Amino acid sequence: MKKINILNLKCNGCANTIKKGLSSIDGVEHVDVALENSEITINDVSDDVFTQVKEKLSKMGYPEVGDANSMLHKAKSIVSCASGKLDKN
């Protein structure tokens, strides 16, 4: 398993969006989101796929801890959160 700690994770709406978004990446078969410590766990993937995962998280508004957390990231995370609350599939 590979783990990444992210910023801007607030609720299950965020978690739903993250699970759906990361599951769309080829090679990602398992996504777990731990709200209490803002940690994402995925199945063991290649370094290239892990880079794609980090990029996708950042584009959705959830950059890795230590990366820039701009106002754009924060705004995107709010939108992701809201859409995740609406789409509980």
N, CA, C and O atoms as a MOPAC input file, in Angstrom:
PM7 MOZYME 1SCF
protein

 N      0.83700 1    -1.18000 1     0.00000 1
 C      0.00000 1     0.00000 1     0.00000 1
 C      0.88300 1     1.24400 1     0.00000 1
 O      1.98800 1     1.24300 1     0.54200 1
 N      0.36900 1     2.30100 1    -0.61900 1
 C      1.05800 1     3.59400 1    -0.61700 1
 C      0.15100 1     4.60000 1     0.06400 1
 O     -1.07200 1     4.54900 1    -0.06600 1
 N      0.78100 1     5.52500 1     0.80000 1
 C      0.02500 1     6.51500 1     1.56700 1
 C      0.48800 1     7.91500 1     1.21100 1
 O      1.64300 1     8.14000 1     0.84800 1
 N     -0.45400 1     8.85700 1     1.32700 1
 C     -0.15900 1    10.25800 1     1.10200 1
 C     -1.02300 1    11.09200 1     2.05100 1
 O     -2.22100 1    10.84600 1     2.19100 1
 N     -0.41500 1    12.06200 1     2.68900 1
 C     -1.15500 1    12.97900 1     3.54300 1
 C     -1.47500 1    14.22900 1     2.73900 1
 O     -0.60700 1    14.79000 1     2.07100 1
 N     -2.73600 1    14.66000 1     2.81200 1
 C     -3.19700 1    15.77800 1     2.00200 1
 C     -3.74200 1    16.91700 1     2.85200 1
 O     -3.97900 1    16.77300 1     4.05200 1
 N     -3.93000 1    18.04300 1     2.19600 1
 C     -4.51700 1    19.23000 1     2.82600 1
 C     -5.96400 1    19.39000 1     2.36900 1
 O     -6.36700 1    18.82200 1     1.35300 1
 N     -6.73100 1    20.15300 1     3.11100 1
 C     -8.09800 1    20.56900 1     2.76800 1
 C     -9.16300 1    19.47900 1     2.88100 1
 O    -10.29800 1    19.69700 1     2.45600 1
 N     -8.83800 1    18.33100 1     3.43200 1
 C     -9.81600 1    17.25600 1     3.60800 1
 C    -10.70800 1    17.60500 1     4.80100 1
 O    -10.22100 1    17.79600 1     5.91600 1
 N    -12.01300 1    17.68500 1     4.55600 1
 C    -12.91500 1    18.14700 1     5.59700 1
 C    -13.97400 1    17.12600 1     6.02900 1
 O    -14.31800 1    17.04800 1     7.20800 1
 N    -14.48700 1    16.34900 1     5.07700 1
 C    -15.65700 1    15.53200 1     5.41600 1
 C    -15.81100 1    14.35000 1     4.47000 1
 O    -14.96700 1    14.12100 1     3.60300 1
 N    -16.88400 1    13.60800 1     4.64400 1
 C    -17.16200 1    12.45800 1     3.78000 1
 C    -17.45400 1    12.87300 1     2.34200 1
 O    -17.23200 1    12.09000 1     1.41800 1
 N    -17.94900 1    14.09400 1     2.14000 1
 C    -18.14700 1    14.58600 1     0.77300 1
 C    -16.81900 1    14.65700 1     0.04200 1
 O    -16.71100 1    14.24400 1    -1.11200 1
 N    -15.80800 1    15.18500 1     0.72200 1
 C    -14.45100 1    15.22200 1     0.15300 1
 C    -13.97400 1    13.80200 1    -0.13500 1
 O    -13.44600 1    13.52200 1    -1.21100 1
 N    -14.16200 1    12.91600 1     0.82600 1
 C    -13.70800 1    11.53200 1     0.68700 1
 C    -14.36100 1    10.86100 1    -0.51600 1
 O    -13.69000 1    10.15000 1    -1.26400 1
 N    -15.66600 1    11.07700 1    -0.71400 1
 C    -16.36200 1    10.48500 1    -1.85700 1
 C    -15.77400 1    10.96700 1    -3.17400 1
 O    -15.56000 1    10.17300 1    -4.09100 1
 N    -15.51000 1    12.27200 1    -3.27000 1
 C    -14.93300 1    12.83500 1    -4.48600 1
 C    -13.54500 1    12.26700 1    -4.74300 1
 O    -13.20800 1    11.93200 1    -5.87900 1
 N    -12.74500 1    12.15700 1    -3.70200 1
 C    -11.38800 1    11.62600 1    -3.83200 1
 C    -11.42300 1    10.17500 1    -4.28800 1
 O    -10.69000 1     9.79400 1    -5.20000 1
 N    -12.26600 1     9.36600 1    -3.66300 1
 C    -12.36400 1     7.94800 1    -4.04600 1
 C    -12.76000 1     7.80900 1    -5.51400 1
 O    -12.16400 1     7.02500 1    -6.25200 1
 N    -13.74900 1     8.56100 1    -5.92400 1
 C    -14.22100 1     8.49700 1    -7.30600 1
 C    -13.13200 1     8.97700 1    -8.26900 1
 O    -12.89200 1     8.34400 1    -9.29700 1
 N    -12.48200 1    10.08100 1    -7.94500 1
 C    -11.45300 1    10.63100 1    -8.81800 1
 C    -10.24900 1     9.72700 1    -8.96800 1
 O     -9.76500 1     9.51000 1   -10.07900 1
 N     -9.75900 1     9.19400 1    -7.85300 1
 C     -8.56400 1     8.34800 1    -7.91500 1
 C     -8.85400 1     6.99200 1    -8.53300 1
 O     -7.98400 1     6.40300 1    -9.17500 1
 N    -10.06200 1     6.49400 1    -8.34700 1
 C    -10.43700 1     5.20100 1    -8.92600 1
 C    -10.46700 1     5.24700 1   -10.44900 1
 O    -10.43600 1     4.20100 1   -11.09900 1
 N    -10.52700 1     6.44200 1   -11.02500 1
 C    -10.54800 1     6.57700 1   -12.48200 1
 C     -9.14800 1     6.45500 1   -13.09700 1
 O     -9.01400 1     6.39700 1   -14.31900 1
 N     -8.11800 1     6.41600 1   -12.26900 1
 C     -6.74100 1     6.29900 1   -12.75700 1
 C     -6.40900 1     4.81800 1   -12.95400 1
 O     -6.58900 1     4.00300 1   -12.04800 1
 N     -5.92200 1     4.48400 1   -14.15200 1
 C     -5.53600 1     3.09500 1   -14.43800 1
 C     -4.48500 1     2.62600 1   -13.44300 1
 O     -3.47300 1     3.29500 1   -13.23500 1
 N     -4.73000 1     1.48000 1   -12.83500 1
 C     -3.80000 1     0.90700 1   -11.86700 1
 C     -4.22600 1     1.10600 1   -10.42800 1
 O     -3.77500 1     0.38600 1    -9.53700 1
 N     -5.09600 1     2.08500 1   -10.19500 1
 C     -5.58000 1     2.32600 1    -8.83200 1
 C     -6.83200 1     1.48100 1    -8.62300 1
 O     -7.86600 1     1.71000 1    -9.25000 1
 N     -6.71900 1     0.50400 1    -7.73500 1
 C     -7.81800 1    -0.43400 1    -7.49400 1
 C     -8.43400 1    -0.27500 1    -6.10900 1
 O     -9.58300 1    -0.66200 1    -5.89200 1
 N     -7.68500 1     0.28600 1    -5.18200 1
 C     -8.15900 1     0.45100 1    -3.80100 1
 C     -7.84200 1     1.86200 1    -3.33900 1
 O     -6.70500 1     2.32000 1    -3.44700 1
 N     -8.86000 1     2.55200 1    -2.82000 1
 C     -8.66300 1     3.89900 1    -2.26400 1
 C     -9.34600 1     3.94700 1    -0.90600 1
 O    -10.53600 1     3.65700 1    -0.78800 1
 N     -8.58900 1     4.31300 1     0.11200 1
 C     -9.14400 1     4.49500 1     1.45100 1
 C     -8.80600 1     5.91600 1     1.89000 1
 O     -7.68100 1     6.38100 1     1.70900 1
 N     -9.79300 1     6.59900 1     2.47100 1
 C     -9.60200 1     7.97400 1     2.92900 1
 C     -9.83400 1     8.01600 1     4.43300 1
 O    -10.93000 1     7.70900 1     4.90200 1
 N     -8.81400 1     8.39000 1     5.18600 1
 C     -8.91800 1     8.50800 1     6.64600 1
 C     -9.07600 1     9.98500 1     6.99900 1
 O     -8.12600 1    10.76500 1     6.92700 1
 N    -10.29500 1    10.34800 1     7.38200 1
 C    -10.58500 1    11.75100 1     7.69700 1
 C     -9.79600 1    12.26000 1     8.89400 1
 O     -9.34800 1    13.40600 1     8.90700 1
 N     -9.62600 1    11.41200 1     9.89300 1
 C     -9.01800 1    11.84600 1    11.14800 1
 C     -7.57300 1    12.31700 1    11.00300 1
 O     -7.11400 1    13.14000 1    11.79500 1
 N     -6.85300 1    11.81300 1    10.00800 1
 C     -5.46100 1    12.24800 1     9.82900 1
 C     -5.16100 1    12.69500 1     8.40000 1
 O     -4.00000 1    12.84100 1     8.01700 1
 N     -6.21400 1    12.91100 1     7.61600 1
 C     -6.07900 1    13.39000 1     6.22600 1
 C     -5.11500 1    12.53400 1     5.41400 1
 O     -4.24800 1    13.04700 1     4.70600 1
 N     -5.28500 1    11.21800 1     5.53200 1
 C     -4.39100 1    10.28700 1     4.85400 1
 C     -5.14900 1     9.46800 1     3.81400 1
 O     -6.22300 1     8.92900 1     4.07900 1
 N     -4.56300 1     9.39400 1     2.63700 1
 C     -5.10800 1     8.59100 1     1.55700 1
 C     -4.22400 1     7.35000 1     1.42700 1
 O     -2.99800 1     7.45500 1     1.41200 1
 N     -4.84500 1     6.19100 1     1.33300 1
 C     -4.11900 1     4.94100 1     1.11500 1
 C     -4.62600 1     4.33500 1    -0.18200 1
 O     -5.83300 1     4.21100 1    -0.39400 1
 N     -3.69200 1     3.95800 1    -1.04900 1
 C     -4.05500 1     3.27300 1    -2.28900 1
 C     -3.24300 1     1.98200 1    -2.37400 1
 O     -2.26900 1     1.78600 1    -1.64700 1
 N     -3.67800 1     1.10700 1    -3.28700 1
 C     -2.91700 1    -0.12200 1    -3.51400 1
 C     -1.52000 1     0.23200 1    -4.01000 1
 O     -1.27600 1     1.34300 1    -4.47900 1
 N     -0.61900 1    -0.72100 1    -3.90100 1
 C      0.75100 1    -0.50000 1    -4.35800 1
 C      0.73700 1    -0.28100 1    -5.87100 1
 O      0.26100 1    -1.13100 1    -6.62300 1
 N      1.26500 1     0.86900 1    -6.31200 1
 C      1.28700 1     1.23400 1    -7.72900 1
 C      2.69800 1     1.68000 1    -8.10800 1
 O      3.54300 1     1.91700 1    -7.24400 1
 N      2.93400 1     1.78900 1    -9.40200 1
 C      4.23500 1     2.25400 1    -9.88400 1
 C      4.43800 1     3.72400 1    -9.49900 1
 O      3.48700 1     4.42400 1    -9.15200 1
 N      5.68000 1     4.17000 1    -9.56500 1
 C      5.98300 1     5.56300 1    -9.26000 1
 C      5.25400 1     6.50900 1   -10.20600 1
 O      4.80600 1     7.57600 1    -9.78700 1
 N      5.12800 1     6.13100 1   -11.48400 1
 C      4.41500 1     6.96600 1   -12.45200 1
 C      2.94800 1     7.12400 1   -12.07300 1
 O      2.40400 1     8.22700 1   -12.13700 1
 N      2.31300 1     6.04000 1   -11.68200 1
 C      0.90300 1     6.09900 1   -11.27900 1
 C      0.77000 1     6.90500 1    -9.98600 1
 O     -0.18000 1     7.67300 1    -9.83500 1
 N      1.70200 1     6.74000 1    -9.06000 1
 C      1.64700 1     7.49400 1    -7.80300 1
 C      1.78500 1     8.99200 1    -8.07300 1
 O      1.15100 1     9.80500 1    -7.40100 1
 N      2.60100 1     9.35400 1    -9.04200 1
 C      2.71400 1    10.75700 1    -9.44600 1
 C      1.38900 1    11.25200 1   -10.01400 1
 O      0.97500 1    12.37600 1    -9.73100 1
 N      0.72300 1    10.42400 1   -10.81200 1
 C     -0.59500 1    10.78300 1   -11.35200 1
 C     -1.60500 1    10.99000 1   -10.22300 1
 O     -2.42600 1    11.90500 1   -10.28100 1
 N     -1.54400 1    10.14000 1    -9.20100 1
 C     -2.43600 1    10.25000 1    -8.05600 1
 C     -2.23200 1    11.60100 1    -7.36300 1
 O     -3.20000 1    12.29800 1    -7.05900 1
 N     -0.98300 1    11.96200 1    -7.11800 1
 C     -0.68500 1    13.23700 1    -6.45500 1
 C     -1.15700 1    14.42000 1    -7.29100 1
 O     -1.71300 1    15.38100 1    -6.75800 1
 N     -0.93400 1    14.34800 1    -8.60700 1
 C     -1.37700 1    15.41800 1    -9.50000 1
 C     -2.89700 1    15.53600 1    -9.50900 1
 O     -3.43600 1    16.64200 1    -9.48000 1
 N     -3.58300 1    14.40400 1    -9.55100 1
 C     -5.05200 1    14.39900 1    -9.56100 1
 C     -5.59000 1    14.99000 1    -8.25300 1
 O     -6.52000 1    15.79600 1    -8.26900 1
 N     -5.00400 1    14.58800 1    -7.12800 1
 C     -5.42700 1    15.14000 1    -5.84100 1
 C     -5.26400 1    16.65900 1    -5.82200 1
 O     -6.16000 1    17.37500 1    -5.37400 1
 N     -4.13800 1    17.14400 1    -6.30100 1
 C     -3.88400 1    18.57800 1    -6.31200 1
 C     -4.88900 1    19.30100 1    -7.21200 1
 O     -5.39700 1    20.36100 1    -6.84600 1
 N     -5.18000 1    18.73200 1    -8.39100 1
 C     -6.14800 1    19.34400 1    -9.30800 1
 C     -7.54500 1    19.38600 1    -8.71000 1
 O     -8.33600 1    20.27100 1    -9.03500 1
 N     -7.85300 1    18.42700 1    -7.83300 1
 C     -9.16300 1    18.40300 1    -7.17500 1
 C     -9.21000 1    19.33000 1    -5.96000 1
 O    -10.27400 1    19.54600 1    -5.38000 1
 N     -8.04700 1    19.87800 1    -5.57800 1
 C     -8.00700 1    20.79700 1    -4.43500 1
 C     -7.42200 1    20.21200 1    -3.17100 1
 O     -7.54400 1    20.79900 1    -2.09500 1
 N     -6.78000 1    19.05000 1    -3.29100 1
 C     -6.22200 1    18.36100 1    -2.13100 1
 C     -4.72500 1    18.09200 1    -2.33000 1
 O     -4.32800 1    16.94600 1    -2.54000 1
 N     -3.89200 1    19.14000 1    -2.26700 1
 C     -2.45500 1    18.92800 1    -2.46500 1
 C     -1.83800 1    18.14300 1    -1.31000 1
 O     -2.38500 1    18.07600 1    -0.21000 1
 N     -0.68900 1    17.55800 1    -1.59800 1
 C      0.05100 1    16.82000 1    -0.58100 1
 C      0.56700 1    17.78500 1     0.48500 1
 O      0.92900 1    18.92100 1     0.18000 1
 N      0.59700 1    17.32600 1     1.73100 1
 C      1.17700 1    18.11700 1     2.81300 1
 C      2.60200 1    18.47300 1     2.40400 1
 O      3.37000 1    17.60500 1     1.98900 1
 N      2.94900 1    19.74500 1     2.52100 1
 C      4.27400 1    20.21700 1     2.12700 1
 C      4.26000 1    20.92700 1     0.78800 1
 O      5.17000 1    21.70200 1     0.49400 1
 N      3.23400 1    20.67500 1    -0.04000 1
 C      3.09200 1    21.37400 1    -1.31600 1
 C      2.33600 1    22.68300 1    -1.09600 1
 O      1.73700 1    22.89700 1    -0.04200 1
 N      2.37200 1    23.54400 1    -2.09200 1
 C      1.64100 1    24.81000 1    -2.02200 1
 C      0.14500 1    24.53500 1    -1.86400 1
 O     -0.39400 1    23.61000 1    -2.47300 1
 N     -0.50900 1    25.34100 1    -1.04700 1
 C     -1.95000 1    25.22800 1    -0.82700 1
 C     -2.56400 1    26.59500 1    -1.12100 1
 O     -2.87700 1    27.36600 1    -0.21300 1
 N     -2.72400 1    26.86900 1    -2.39900 1
 C     -3.18800 1    28.18100 1    -2.84200 1
 C     -4.68800 1    28.37300 1    -2.59300 1
 O     -5.40000 1    27.43900 1    -2.22400 1
 N     -5.13400 1    29.58800 1    -2.80300 1
 C     -6.57500 1    29.87000 1    -2.69800 1
 C     -7.34300 1    29.04900 1    -3.72800 1
 O     -8.47500 1    28.63800 1    -3.47400 1
 N     -6.73800 1    28.80800 1    -4.88700 1
 C     -7.38000 1    27.99400 1    -5.91400 1
 C     -7.56800 1    26.56100 1    -5.42100 1
 O     -8.62400 1    25.96700 1    -5.63500 1
 N     -6.55000 1    26.00200 1    -4.76200 1
 C     -6.68900 1    24.65700 1    -4.18800 1
 C     -7.84100 1    24.63000 1    -3.18200 1
 O     -8.67400 1    23.72400 1    -3.20100 1
 N     -7.87600 1    25.61900 1    -2.31800 1
 C     -8.91300 1    25.66400 1    -1.28400 1
 C    -10.29800 1    25.78400 1    -1.90500 1
 O    -11.24000 1    25.12800 1    -1.46200 1
 N    -10.42300 1    26.62800 1    -2.93600 1
 C    -11.71200 1    26.79200 1    -3.60600 1
 C    -12.14300 1    25.49700 1    -4.29300 1
 O    -13.30700 1    25.10300 1    -4.21400 1
 N    -11.20400 1    24.84300 1    -4.96200 1
 C    -11.53000 1    23.58300 1    -5.62800 1
 C    -11.95200 1    22.52400 1    -4.62100 1
 O    -12.84600 1    21.72500 1    -4.89900 1
 N    -11.31800 1    22.51000 1    -3.45700 1
 C    -11.68000 1    21.49800 1    -2.45800 1
 C    -13.10100 1    21.72500 1    -1.95100 1
 O    -13.80700 1    20.76700 1    -1.63700 1
 N    -13.52200 1    22.97800 1    -1.86800 1
 C    -14.89500 1    23.28200 1    -1.44200 1
 C    -15.88700 1    22.75200 1    -2.47700 1
 O    -16.90500 1    22.15700 1    -2.12300 1
 N    -15.58500 1    22.97100 1    -3.75000 1
 C    -16.44800 1    22.47200 1    -4.82000 1
 C    -16.44900 1    20.94100 1    -4.82200 1
 O    -17.50300 1    20.32100 1    -4.95900 1
 N    -15.27400 1    20.33500 1    -4.67000 1
 C    -15.18400 1    18.87200 1    -4.61600 1
 C    -15.98400 1    18.31600 1    -3.45100 1
 O    -16.67200 1    17.30200 1    -3.57400 1
 N    -15.88200 1    18.99300 1    -2.32600 1
 C    -16.60400 1    18.58600 1    -1.12200 1
 C    -18.10600 1    18.59600 1    -1.38500 1
 O    -18.80500 1    17.63000 1    -1.08000 1
 N    -18.59200 1    19.69000 1    -1.95100 1
 C    -20.02200 1    19.82500 1    -2.21700 1
 C    -20.51200 1    18.77700 1    -3.20300 1
 O    -21.56400 1    18.17200 1    -3.00100 1
 N    -19.74800 1    18.56400 1    -4.27000 1
 C    -20.19100 1    17.56600 1    -5.26200 1
 C    -20.12600 1    16.15700 1    -4.67700 1
 O    -20.93900 1    15.30300 1    -5.02800 1
 N    -19.17700 1    15.91300 1    -3.80000 1
 C    -19.08700 1    14.60300 1    -3.13800 1
 C    -20.25300 1    14.32100 1    -2.22100 1
 O    -20.65500 1    13.17200 1    -2.04100 1
 N    -20.79600 1    15.38300 1    -1.63900 1
 C    -21.97300 1    15.21700 1    -0.78000 1
 C    -23.21300 1    14.88800 1    -1.61000 1
 O    -24.10400 1    14.16900 1    -1.15800 1
 N    -23.25600 1    15.42800 1    -2.83700 1
 C    -24.40000 1    15.17100 1    -3.70600 1
 C    -24.32100 1    13.81200 1    -4.37600 1
 O    -25.34400 1    13.15900 1    -4.58300 1
 N    -23.11200 1    13.37900 1    -4.71700 1
 C    -22.90200 1    12.12800 1    -5.43800 1
 C    -22.33900 1    11.08200 1    -4.49800 1
 O    -21.12100 1    10.96100 1    -4.36400 1
 N    -23.19800 1    10.33300 1    -3.85300 1
 C    -22.75600 1     9.34000 1    -2.85900 1
 C    -22.63400 1     7.94600 1    -3.45200 1
 O    -22.66000 1     6.96100 1    -2.71400 1
 N    -22.50100 1     7.84100 1    -4.77600 1
 C    -22.37900 1     6.52200 1    -5.41700 1
 C    -21.00400 1     5.98600 1    -5.30500 1
 O    -20.72900 1     4.88800 1    -5.79100 1

